[in-house]
């Protein structure tokens, strides 16, 4: 049993600076220690250390309410209690077969000393790799319905850490990361995607690296019935203060709650090495167990689909080249087909054939349903009905054809952020799906939210995403949400919620300045800390001019082809798209073999080497099989990556198939150069992978039969 300590202790340096009204409480697990105390002003504060190193200096806790009677001080300590938990649970799917949940919980009971005399609990959980805490509002006669105006959680950092950040935009996560010192945070020069961020406001997960060797990640867990957490950066003191997404009323209100209730967990993951941050299961452990009783129908999978051809201007989502279309009353058969509508029956059959030939279970089809002619940026509420196909998309025939090939079609529900419209139609849409053999849906929230004035990351929309996860679970439907709030580990509670986008995905390489080569080395330390990402890897035709020279001039994916393969391992998701067109894959079927082979569900994961913004090497063992898959990626710099194979089963021989950057490979100059080699290895062997600039390598290890 690891040593756990809860004790009354000497004041840490930060707390000694001012008088205290209480003796600090302290919890400790391995190297992580937590201290909580009330200041002379009656305001609670906490501090976190990792061994002798300060992670968070004494930092304020509290909330203010719209009625002016919040828990922002003064407060008195009404008591405390602890409990120890050490348990193991099995995820429905995931990166590892089992997860240990080991923490000590400290609950601090606080009370307002004067009228109305309401009470607040602050619950802390101390893990070996960090701390989680949240505010809890017990049932009580003087606190029933209340409005959170602000949350006053702070993270006072001891130094000017290196930070990996994106702007705190309430409506989009789709930015390239900036790497800078905290003192240099400034979102002003960055082009806004939805709504311009405050110059010093950033999103979580926020990844930090201290000069003393600590790696720190700040995020949240179990975001339910509450707005998302953003951080305001004080560039002089290096303090981070919480910023919640406001609602549409214009009053500054953030959350409408009814006791008993609680906030999401605020999370601090800390380690003295980068791989340990990626291996952390702290956020998952802070989420509730599955609400889905029977989960056998939930199937991690790969898929192809009618999608990338629209991004590279080979096809369109819309059926007719017109606008000002009304959803009701339009005779869709009378509209002229533009001749390049992607979601037509013949084209979808082509993808079904490819999927069946390569053992890929799913085919996504975007643009199948009426309404795409003027779907975005018009404040239009009734855009899609989610049950009416375009005239050239034969739902019944494609259902029959897919079934005959052993393939499942994946539904697409773009809402264009008209969420009121979607919620009115969800029941009918999911019935339509089940009637036509669809078991998975990709939802989308492009544009400005309706109800007007709400934000993608506000309380109203957070509740919509959770509601959608529950509704789809009730219908035995798996869901992948795009343009939604960034994940916070809720896939433990709703295991049918397979993936999210909620970040700048591979698609940006098709119609913008693209994602810099370092992008994929940062995302696992930031966006993916909260849950899987549908990044849509697997682009083989790196230079996009070939698809449409007039419209794609100079555009390309900012990786090598080999790095695209490696992303299937380094960018974790149980739902992985082979995103390119079949004709691109047919030219490189030897390389496509890795996509066909690689698993999407795992018994074990090991981070062999990592440094945010520079490189990442991950190896995973396939669920129920003695097969391992490795991905290694780099930023714009070429590098050698030595690999010890001691993760393999001792005494077993494996065939290693190495998909590597070829001679002269370079993400800009020669991105499609790759080579494939094979060798027999054991747990005592080693490899040395040569990664090109913007490159990578993927390796499969399969047992050699004796």
Protein Blocks (a to p, Z undefined) as FASTA:
>chain_A
ZZdddddddddfklmmpccfbdcddddehjbccdddddfkopacddddehjbcfbdcdde
ddddfkopacebpaddfbdcddddddddddfbdjbfbdcddddddddddddfbdehiacd
ddddddfkbccddddddddfklcbdcdfbdcbdcddfbdcddddddddfkbcbbcddddd
fklgcfklpccfklccdfkbccdddddddfkopacddddehiahiacddddddfknopac
ddddddfkonopabdcddddddddddddddfbfklmmmpcklmmmpccdfbfblklpccd
dddddfklmmnopacfbfbdcehiafbhpafklpccehlafkbfklmmmmmmmmmmnopa
bdcdehkaghilmmghnlpablbgolaccfklcfklmmmmmmmnopacdddddeklpakl
mmmmmmmmmmmmmmnopabdcdddedjdddehiafklmklmmmmmmmmmmmmmnopacdd
ehiacdehjmmmmmmlmbcchiacfklmmmpnbjafklmmmmmmmmmmnoccdehgaifb
lblmlmommlmgoiacfbdfklmmmmmmmmgcfbdcdfbcfklmmmmmmlmmmmmmpccb
dfbdcdfbdcehiaccdddddehiacddddddddfbdcdddddfklpcghiacddddddd
dehiafklmmmgccdddddddfkbccdddddehiacddddddddZZ
